[in-house]
Amino acid sequence: MTIFSGAIPLNLLAWQWNASCLNQSAVIDSLTDSLEQYMNVVSLRQKLVVSNIANADTPGYKTQDLDFQSSLQEALGGGSPQPNEVTSLPTKSDGNNVDLDREARLLAENAMRFSVASNLMKTHLNTIKEAIQGGKS
């Protein structure tokens, strides 16, 4: 067994370090956390839009969505955004109110939001990586 100065076995130090990493959140700072929450809300909305499209011909199905701004605020505060039924859309004779044009617009909007957020996250993490490496690329 290799001994580190201070008489603590190296394998014990490695185990403690790994265990502490597993118990800690992977969040590096508040910007990273905010971007993660933003991307989570975008992902939730994407799932709702895809579900709406998949149920476009299901009799009685009601469009589900979330208020993006309030959902983001809720997520940033540690809460869990909840989808709700969209009541402002016209209902067809079969009781379904999915508007495929609206859903297509939301898909495009979500793609843009996710792309911007992932690019910001990548840039931010690269900045942190450079700082850790002492500016060496």
N, C-alpha and C positions, 0 to 999 in steps of 0.2 A: 504494500500500500504506500503510495506517495504521500509524503507529509509536507504541508505548506508551513511556512514559518508562522508560528503561533500554535502549532500542534493540532491543527484541524485538518483531517483527511480531505484531499482534493475532491474525491468522489462525493463526500458529504456536502462540500461547498457547492459543487455542481448541482446536486439534487435540490439544495435549498434555493439556489438561483432559479432553476427551472420551475420549481413549485411556486415560487413567488411570482414568476411571469404568468403562470397559468391562472393564478388567483386574481391578478390585476386586470383591469379593463384594458383593451387594446387601444384606447383613446390616447392620443399623444398630447392634444391640447384642445382648447374650446373650439377653435376653428374646425379642426378635424371632427370633433363631436357634432358640431352644427351641420357640417356637410354630410356626415353619416345619417343624421336624422332627416335632413332634406331628401337624401337619396332613398331613405326608407319610405317617406311619404310619397315620393314619385313612384316608387315600386308598388306601393299599395294601390295608388290610383290606376297604374297600368293594369294590375290584376282586375280591378273593377271594370275598366273599359273593355278588356278582353272578355270578361264574363258577360257584359252587356251585349257585345257583338255576337258571342256564341248563342245568346238567348234571344236574338232579334226576331225569331219566328216562333218563340214559345208563347202560347196563349196565356195571358194574365201576368206575364213577367213585367216587373217594374224596374226601370233604370236605377242603378245604384251609383252613387258618386260621393265625393267628400268635398267640403269647402277647403280648398288648398291652404289658404292663409291661416285659418283657425286650426286646421289639422297640424300644420307645421308648428304653430305656437304651442299646441298641446304636446306634440312630440318633444319639442325643445324643453318643455317643462317636466318631462318625465312621464307624461301620460301616453295613452294609446288612442290614436285617432279612430273614430268610428264612422263607417259609411252610413249614408242615409238614402232614403228613397227620393228621387227627383220627381217632384209633383208638378212642376211648371211645364212639362212637355205634353203635347197633345196625345191622347190615348186613342189607339186604333179600335176598330170594332171587336177585336178579339181580346181587348183589355191590355195589350202590350203597348208600352210607350217608348220603346227604343228608337232613337233617331240616328241612323247610321252615319249621316253627314256630321252630326255633332260628335259621335264617337271617333270618326276618322280625324276630325280636327283635334280632339283630345289626345289621340295617339301621336300626332305630329308634335303637339305642344309638349307632351311628356318626353318624347325622344330628344327634343331640344333641351329641355330642363335637365335631363339625365346627362346629356353630352357636356353641357356647361359645368355641371357639378363634378362629373368625373374628371374633366380637364383641370378644374380648380384643385381637386384633391391630388391629382398627379403632380401638379406644379408645386403644391404645398409640401407634399411628401419628398419631392426631389430637393426642395430647399432645406428641409430638415436633414436629409441624407448628406447633402453637401456640408452642412454645419457640423455634423458628426464626423465627417471625414476631414474636417479642417480646410474645406475649400478645394480639396483635390477631386478632380473628376475622373 
